[in-house]
Amino acid sequence: MNEYARVLETTEQYLLTLKELGVRFLGVQSETLAELRQPPRPVVEEESVEKLEKPPDGAVDKEPAMVELRRRAMACVRCPHLVKTRKNVVFGVGDIHAELMFIGEAPGADEDREGEPFVGAAGQLLNRIIKAMGLSRETVYIANILKCRPDTPGQSSGNRKPTGDEMKTCLPYLLEQIELIQPKVMVALGATAIEGLLGKTEGIGKLRGKFQIFRGIPLMPTFHPAYLLRNQALTEKRKVWEDMLQVMEKLGRPISEKQRGYFLKT
């Protein structure tokens, strides 16, 4: 079965599931309708596809590969309960050639509405942390373990932690992003991100500040920015900043005395 047929079959199964649940109308984005109006791509033998996708020198053309990955993620219907409630698939944002990649757990209400990770209050704080490192949101890459906001049935507000099954289902998209970007260093924001990547549940307090290795890439666990919004203590801010100093050193970035002194008691 070719890729188009697989997607069509999955979509049909998903729509039948919604019908059984009593859903009669679906909101569809104009971009999705435009994509559906396109004729199916011609079927190409696997051997020919391999020859087309792999340049002679073995290098990967990141831009079209990331565009294709994004297309697949945006059309994903693997978790019907999340598809039913999401407004947007939150794929990722930033420089696909970045040396540094930040990974969070899942979109919240703001991210679901905007279709971009870390755009709420926690995202604004993350932007300030990145700026303090001498970088910008545009020069790093930011993504989540989960591309859809976890549904919150019966709740009018708030978020919930992704389940293990949800993370396992969505993780392949993130792994492909990492494989394409090939960052020199990654930062895992919060315990759920570490659990999704490494399967470790010891707690972020025990893991933060110590580099882990994920698929050959140094991975720094640290507190999620949302935690710093809840706990404004200077000592907690300093812990995160010490983690970022280690990241900067690993990247070989210059560190000024002013930067080394951030959040230290005077």
Residue pairs with C-beta under 8 A, 6 or more apart in sequence:
1 9
2 43
3 41
4 40
4 41
4 43
7 75
10 77
10 78
11 77
14 77
14 80
14 83
17 80
18 26
18 80
18 84
21 84
23 84
31 74
32 74
32 75
35 71
35 75
44 52
55 61
60 180
62 96
62 97
62 180
62 181
63 96
65 180
66 96
66 177
66 180
69 173
69 176
69 177
69 180
70 91
72 173
73 89
73 91
73 147
73 173
74 89
74 91
76 83
76 89
76 147
76 170
76 173
77 83
78 169
78 170
79 148
79 166
79 169
79 170
81 151
82 148
82 149
82 150
82 151
82 166
83 148
84 151
85 149
85 151
86 112
86 148
86 149
86 151
87 112
87 113
87 115
87 149
88 107
88 112
88 113
88 114
88 115
89 115
89 147
89 148
90 107
90 111
90 112
90 115
90 116
90 117
90 144
90 147
90 148
90 149
91 115
91 143
91 147
91 173
92 117
92 141
92 142
92 143
92 144
92 177
93 116
93 117
93 137
93 141
93 142
93 143
94 101
94 137
94 138
94 139
94 140
94 141
94 142
95 138
95 139
95 140
95 141
96 141
96 180
96 181
97 181
98 139
98 140
98 141
98 181
98 183
99 183
99 184
99 185
99 251
100 135
100 140
100 141
100 183
100 184
100 185
100 186
100 187
100 247
100 251
101 140
101 141
101 142
101 143
101 178
101 181
101 183
101 185
101 186
101 187
102 118
102 126
102 130
102 140
102 141
102 142
102 143
102 186
102 187
102 189
103 142
103 143
103 144
103 145
103 174
103 186
103 187
103 188
103 189
103 193
103 197
104 117
104 118
104 142
104 143
104 144
104 145
104 189
104 190
104 193
104 224
105 144
105 145
105 146
105 161
105 162
105 189
105 190
105 192
105 193
105 196
105 224
106 144
106 145
106 146
106 148
106 149
106 150
106 159
106 161
106 162
106 192
107 117
107 144
107 146
107 147
107 148
107 149
108 120
108 122
108 149
108 159
109 120
109 149
109 157
109 159
110 119
110 120
110 123
111 117
111 118
111 119
111 120
111 123
111 149
112 148
112 149
117 123
117 142
117 143
117 144
118 126
118 127
118 142
118 225
121 226
121 229
122 224
122 225
122 226
122 229
123 225
125 225
125 228
125 229
126 142
126 189
126 225
127 137
129 225
129 240
129 241
129 244
130 136
130 137
130 140
132 241
132 244
132 259
132 262
133 244
133 247
133 248
133 253
133 259
134 248
134 253
134 254
134 259
141 177
141 181
141 183
143 174
143 177
144 174
144 193
145 162
145 167
145 170
145 171
145 174
145 192
145 193
145 196
145 197
146 162
146 166
146 167
146 170
146 196
147 170
147 173
148 170
149 159
150 159
150 160
150 161
150 162
150 163
150 166
151 160
152 158
152 159
152 160
161 192
162 170
162 192
162 196
167 192
167 195
167 196
171 196
175 215
178 186
178 214
178 215
178 217
182 217
183 217
184 217
184 218
184 250
184 251
185 217
185 218
185 219
185 220
185 247
185 250
185 251
186 214
186 217
186 218
186 219
186 220
187 219
187 220
187 221
187 222
187 243
187 244
187 247
188 194
188 197
188 212
188 219
188 220
188 221
188 222
189 222
189 223
189 224
189 225
190 204
190 223
190 224
190 226
190 227
191 201
191 203
191 204
191 207
191 224
193 221
193 224
194 200
194 204
194 207
194 212
194 221
195 201
197 214
197 219
198 212
198 214
198 219
200 207
204 221
204 222
204 223
204 224
207 221
208 220
208 221
208 222
208 223
208 239
208 240
208 243
209 220
209 221
209 222
209 239
209 242
209 243
209 246
210 221
211 218
211 219
211 220
211 246
211 250
212 218
212 219
212 220
212 221
213 219
218 250
220 243
220 246
220 247
220 250
221 243
222 239
222 240
222 243
222 244
223 236
223 239
223 240
227 236
228 236
228 237
228 240
234 263
234 265
237 263
238 262
238 263
238 264
241 262
241 263
245 255
245 259
245 260
248 255
248 259
249 255
